[in-house]
Amino acid sequence: MDPRNDIQRRGGGGGAHTGVFLGGSPALTGAQSRRRKMPPRPADYKLQVIIIGSRGVGKTSLMERFTDDTFCEACKSTVGVDFKIKTVELRGKKIRLQIWDTAGQERFNSITSAYYRGAKGIVLVYDITKEETFEDLPKWMKMIDKYASEDAELLLVGNKLDCETDRVISRQQGEKFAQRISGMRFCEASAKDNYNVDEIFLKLVDDILNKLPLEIPNRELSNSILSLQPEPEVPPELPPPRPNLRCC
Ligand SMILES: Nc1nc2c(ncn2[C@@H]2O[C@H](COP(=O)(O)OP(=O)(O)OP(=O)(O)O)[C@@H](O)[C@H]2O)c(=O)[nH]1
């Protein structure tokens, strides 16, 4: 069975409805009034995911497609790091996902590397139409081995699948690369066509949840998994190097 089928999706992100009223203040029904008084249910988990890969592969585009369902034909290159937050529901749990979008340009590596350690999931992206972005993958794996937590979930993404006619990296090449890295998943996607984008992030979250203990008291969570609040304004301290290299 395809594990993606297990992913439950939820539309309506928080149920922010806008009513149209024809004059005057609308009277609230009993049910509406009760609903307004209900505070939003806090997140069960807060997780951090980082997107890395060479310049122009579509990291920002994947993030923005997932968080805002938008696509920019001519985006500016990311400077340093940027982040967005999206709340998703999986297996009855509410998860506040913080997605870090990193600059692909090498000159920002010293900044971006500081964000690897806190990530429970890492999305490594290449462009299926640009060979050099695929050839750069071992370099990105070295960054992961050096800076990321050893138990971070890894997902390799071949982006720009809508450009099939310009493809220079076959699906098999992507699959083969991922198979050589312990625990790394692989998929192809298109931020432009919104193909496999939700699946990338939801599958990653699903895999992360799989690794977490089933029932953790909320108090414990707030000291560990929920450690992202308040949002960090400065990068966390650099972690020690990973002892067991995953890169081949
Ligand atoms: N055809 C196509 N173009 C895409 C896709 N995703 C991104 N692009 C385009 O590729 C270019 C680079 O996209 P970005 O999302 O800025 O890439 P990035 O990896 O964040 O780039 P840096 O911030 O420089 O590292 C933009 O012109 C996007 O419109 C896609 O799925 N298909």
Residues whose N, C-alpha, C, O or C-beta is under 5 A from the ligand:
A	BS01	LIG	G53 S54 R55 G56 V57 G58 K59 T60 S61 C72 E73 A74 C75 K76 S77 T78 T102 A103 G104 Q105 N159 K160 L161 D162 C163 A189 S190 A191 K192
